[in-house]
Amino acid sequence: RDLVPGSQVLMRGTGTPNFGGPIVTGAGLVFIGAAMDNYLRAFDARSGKELWKGRLPAGGQATPMTYVWKGRQYVVIAAGGHSKSDTRRGDQIVAFALPE
């Protein structure tokens, strides 16, 4: 939602129930890995178009975070699965570098 007028800006399905939240970068990328298919996805915040997806070793039922290291931006997510969602279990932290 646009916080000033409160109007909806984007609604986009992922095809499965979600157990986790999204993050939005300053460049207008929405990252979410909460779906039950073991992918972290990036969407355009304005159009809703899926721009990228990266395979996770286990369910990403967590909210991703972003950080910058040595001038490069990364997005990271815990891929641990969830006992209630019947996704693959694991104990990995996965980081992806955003394009320069």
C-alpha positions, -999 to 999 in steps of 0.1 A, spaced: 0 0 0 10 36 -6 13 48 30 2 84 23 -32 79 8 -35 42 19 -42 30 -17 -31 -4 -28 0 -3 -51 6 -40 -59 -10 -74 -53 7 -104 -68 1 -141 -61 29 -166 -58 8 -198 -64 12 -212 -29 4 -201 7 31 -179 21 48 -181 55 70 -150 57 71 -114 46 86 -94 18 112 -67 17 113 -38 -8 146 -22 -18 152 15 -26 154 6 -63 118 -9 -62 125 -46 -60 103 -67 -39 119 -99 -25 99 -128 -10 109 -163 -3 79 -174 18 62 -196 -8 63 -234 -5 83 -241 -36 118 -233 -23 125 -202 -44 134 -166 -35 117 -143 -60 122 -107 -70 93 -86 -84 91 -51 -98 73 -31 -71 53 -11 -97 43 -37 -123 44 -69 -102 64 -86 -129 86 -114 -117 121 -104 -126 142 -132 -111 140 -163 -89 167 -182 -72 165 -218 -59 168 -224 -22 181 -256 -6 151 -257 17 119 -238 24 124 -201 27 96 -194 52 113 -163 65 115 -126 57 146 -118 37 170 -90 45 194 -69 24 229 -55 31 257 -39 13 293 -52 16 322 -36 -3 298 -16 -24 277 -46 -36 242 -52 -24 231 -86 -13 198 -102 -3 199 -130 23 173 -155 36 172 -183 61 163 -216 43 151 -238 71 117 -250 60 87 -252 82 72 -283 99 37 -270 93 41 -264 56 56 -298 45 86 -281 28 121 -295 28 138 -288 61 173 -274 64 196 -250 83 212 -228 56 216 -190 53 216 -182 16 229 -149 1 224 -137 -35 243 -107 -50 222 -81 -68 234 -71 -103 258 -43 -103 
